[in-house]
Amino acid sequence: MTKLSILDYLNKLIKNETTDDMHTHMHYPTPISKTLGINIIEAGLGTATVQINTTKELHSNQQGTIHGGLLCELADAAIGTAHSTLIQEGETFTSVELKINFYRPVFEDILTAKASPLHNGKNLSHYQCDIFRSDGKKAAMITSTVMTLRGDKATGR
């Protein structure tokens, strides 16, 4: 078995270069991302970009626009992926706050979420994530606070 850092694993995953013997201490792709069809398209140290191809049949609300909760999940996936690149073995993390501002509606479209840190602390980190429609217009802006857990607090997660 070849054990890779999360960042190295994600970059191999993005390039479709993973093999069955490669692994890291976190699970990628995540089950929720597989279920929703969220794909990681770029990862750097503390940054990540993810994408989803939304459809009216799968992702819309009663008004026919893409559900805001899906945009929250897309941002959370980008932010979680970004933060995971900073996490060491034996550490985990959890979101403690997420705030979203919606700027314009989204209909069937390919959405791209780009997450980057505003502040990386020892225990608390703050991120911003912008979600763009395929026309390049910003659909939403999200901020989130993420807590890194260590020792007993990280056990069993």
N, C-alpha and C positions, 0 to 999 in steps of 0.2 A: 504494500500500500504506500502511495505517495501522499504525504500530508503537505498541504499548501497553506500559505497565509490566505485570509479571506480575500484580500485584494487580488492576489495572484490567481486564486480559484475563479473569482468573478470575471477577470479578464480572459481566462481560458474559456469560461462558459459563454461569454459574449462572442468569442471567435469560433465557437463550436469545436473546441480543442480538448474538451474533457474526455477522460477515459474512465472506465469502471473502477480502476485502481486509485483514482485521484479523489481526495476528500479534504474537507476542512472541518473546523470544530463547530460550524453552524450549518444549517440546512438550506441549500440553494439548489434549484429554485424552490421558493417556499410553496407550501400547499395552497395558500390563498392566491398567490400569484398565478399558479398553474390553473386554478379553478376559474379565475377571472380573465386570464389571458394577458397578464401584465408581464412585459419582457424588459429585462435590464439591457440597455443599449450602450451605456458608458459607466465606468467606475474609476474613481481616483481616490486618493487618500482623503477621506472625509467628504467626498462628493459622489453623486450618482445621478444618472438620468435613466428614467424608465418610460415605457410607452404602452399604450393600449389602443386597440382598434375597437371603438365603441359602435354598437348597433342599436337601433330603436327597439328591436325585438328582445334584446337581452338586457339593456342598460337604461331604458327610459323610465321616466316617472309618468304620472297620470296626465301630464300636460304635453308629453311627447318629447321633452328635452331629456338629456342625459342626467340621471339622478345625481344630486349633489353629494350624496354619501359615497358614490363611486369616485368622485374627485377627491374626497377626503382619503379614501383608501389608496388611491393612486399616489397622493402626496405622502402618506404614511409609509408606503412601500419605498418610495424614493429616499425619504429621510432615514428610514430604518436601514436601507442598504448602505447609504452614505455613512451612517454611524457605525455600522458593523465593520467597516474597513479599519476602524480605530480600536476595535475591541480585541483584547488578548484572550488567549485560552484561560478558562476559569472565570471570566467575566461575562456578564450578560447586560441587557439594558431593557428599559421600558419607557414608553411615552408617558409623560405626566401631564401634558397639556398640548392641545392642538387647536389652532384658530384658523378659520378660513374666511377669506373675502372673495365673493363671486363677482366678477366684472362683466361677464357677458354669457349668454346662454350657449350651450353646446348641443348640437344635434349629432347625427351620425358623423363620426370624425375619428381621425387618429390624434390622440392626445399625447403630449410629451411633457413629463414632469421633471424639472431640474432642481435638485436639492444641493445646498451648500451651507456650510456652517457660518453663523453669525458670531458665535463664541464657543470654543471648546474648553470646557472646564474639567477638573478632575472628577467631579460627581455629576454636575449638571452642564448640559450643552444645549445651545439654542441654534435652530436651523431655520432657513427660509427655503421655500419651495415654490417655484413658479410653474403653472400649468399653461401650456400653449396649445392652441388649436392648430390645425395643419396650415391655416392661412397666416400663421405667425403672430396672431393676436393673442394677448394674454387672457385666458378664461378665468383664472383664479390665482390668488397669492395666499400661501399658507405659512404660518410660523408654528414652530413646535419646540417644546422643551423635552429633552430626553435625559433620563437618569441612568448612569452606569452603575451596575450592581457588582459587588465583589464579595468574596468569602462566603459566609453562610447565606447571605441575601441572594447570591447567584446560584446556589445549589438547588437542583431540581427544576430549573426553568428550561 
